[in-house]
Amino acid sequence: MPRNVAATILEQLAAWGVKKIYGFIGDSIFYLFNALASRSDIDFYQVRHEETAAFMASAHAKLTGELGVCIADGGPGTLHLLNGLADAYSDRVPVLAITGQVARKDIGTNAKQYIDQQSLFRPISSYTSLLCDQAKITDVLGKAYRCAVTGRSVAHVSVPMDVLPLACDAQIVPDAPYLNTHPVSSTQVIDGAVAMMEQAIRPVILIGEGGRPAGALLAELSARWGAAVITTLQATGAVDCTQPLYVGGLGHAGSPAAAKILSQADVCLIAGANWWPQKYVSHNISIIQISQNPSDIGATTPVSYGVVGDIELILKHILKKAHLSSNQEWIKNISQENANWLDRLEQEVNAPVSPIHPAAVVRAVQNAVTSDTIVCLDTGDHTVWFGRIFRPDRQRVLLSGKWRSMGFGLPAALAAKINHPAQKVIALVGDGGLAMNMADFVTAVKYNLGITVIVMNNCSLSMEKNKMLAGGLNPKGTSLLNPDFAKFAECCGGKGYKVEHADKLNDVLQVAINSDIPAIVDVQVASLAVPGTALPS
């Protein structure tokens, strides 16, 4: 009996190495689920809301570098995917979404749950297409796969419900490793960057997520060059805090020492970052940018020099070729600014506040996690407190970088635990973000995913509230009525803990994180404004 379109889709995905799919069932994709039931080489993870599936696919791609895949029903199910896919599109990671659609005869009519999906997806994808002919299934999927992988972007294919059961004899397309081939600058171009670096007097290295694999080499370069090391929030843990010239993160969710040092620098080497907050940068600085993607060079700020290619290989060439000397006065300045910041940090962490100071929660998390822990951040004031306070020891951090959507933390933790079951995984979330999709804590229980969700609970959308207050506005719409998150976890079959006093934090977090049972730790925190909070301009 010939396979049908649904079976062909899965066979093609398996041929490309896809082993995990996240999604939710609906009547337009029944045949796809029937085909999934007969495969042992692809694991399907059912969620309670399609947005969670899309966030999981995005987090999967961010963490592994592989194609993340999510599936959903047509109509409302498709629309629920959009927010999570916008996250993947904004953060430039490869994700493929496959959605059902009404029968072909109903396309363009007033049929229930019909919507023009391609119009919906165009702003947040590099490719979207409607499959109408079963003979073209691998052609359409192949184009989607190429766009997602080579462009590190979102691709989307919608399949009418009456196409999925059709017989199909399309040939499966083998994997194409060459799609991961990237352009590389010549040694002469790299040597041009070396010449600029050799002239630096006050150098700084800014590490982004793309520079994470080269963390050890960047630390070596910092030592030889006498360069301060700053990381974006996504690159937290690329180097650990024991590096002598590490000064923390950049931006509002970073350290004042990093901002001050960057404003004084004369040369900045950007390694794998495409985020650049202009107000922190000296007008007289020379910028050298290294990226694997040519389109990233100068995309967010004008640069003095660009180098394209594998960052590790480029750094090895630089370290071998460059005659670098360090400026002891600059090193002394870096060390002094960092020491001043760390002293101030201790005052924040140990401030006697009731309820618990958010900084104290972040410090307790820092004390509780190991170097291989995966930390998944939601979006909110807790994210800024994390970037400001947390001193990394090579931990991997996942967050909604440019899209900055609330609701990312829990789905990211689910995907992280699925892909790295031997590692500890925590989600640091706000009460507002968790409430958006907390039904999917049940997913952690269903699949025995021993994640720990730490909720900063202040019964408010504190980021919005504090910004409005800073601007003299009435913070209407920012207060929250929350459930008992600890009891909710227990109702779902997990473990729940409530912490109301700072002296209990460390012990409770150690117990929760070292348990193999999904847990929520409900921490009662003060709704304090992060220093420097202001109304957006």
LINMO-V222548 format. One line per field, one symbol per residue. phi: phi as a letter, one per 40 degrees, with the letter a starting at -180 (. if undefined). burial: + if it has 9 or more other C-alpha atoms within 8 Angstrom, else -. A space follows every 50 residues. Layout:
BEGIN
phi: ???
burial: ???
END
This chain:
BEGIN
phi: .ccccdccdcccccccgcbbbbiacaccbdccccccccbbcbcbbcbcac dccccccccdcccbgcccbbbaccgdcccccdcccccccccfbcbbbbbc acddcccgbcdcgcaccccccdcbacaaabcbbccbdccccccccccccc cfacbabbbdcccdcccabccccccbdccccbcbcccccccccdcccccc bbcbbbbbdccdcbdccccccdcccgbcbbbccccdgcbccccdbcbhcb gdcabdcccccccccbbbccbgbbbacdccbccbccbbbbacbdcccgcb acbcabbbicccccccccccccbbbccccccccdcccccccccccccccc ccbbdccdcccccccdccccccccbbbcbidcccccccccbcbgccbbac cccfccgcdcdccccccccbccccbbbbbcccccccacdccccccdbfcc cbbbbcbbfacccccccccccgbcccgbcbbbcccccddccchbbbbbbb bdccddccccccccccbdabbcbcbcccccdgcacdc
burial: --++++++++++++++-+-+++++++-++++++-++-----+-+--++++ ++++++++++++--+-+++++++++-++-+++++++++++++++++++++ ++++-++------+---+--++-++++++++--+-+++-+++-+++++++ ++++++++++++++++++-+-+----------+-+---+++-+++-++-+ ++++++++++++-++-+++-+++++++++++++++++++++---++++++ +-+++-+++++++-++++++++++-----+++--+++++++++--+++-- --+--+++++++-+++++---+---++--++--++-++-++---+--++- ----++++++++++++-++--+++++++++++++++++++-+++++++++ +-+++++++++++++++---+-++++++++++++--+--++++++---++ ++++++++++++++++++++----+--+------++-+++-+-+++++++ ++-+++-+++-++---++++++++++--+---++---
END
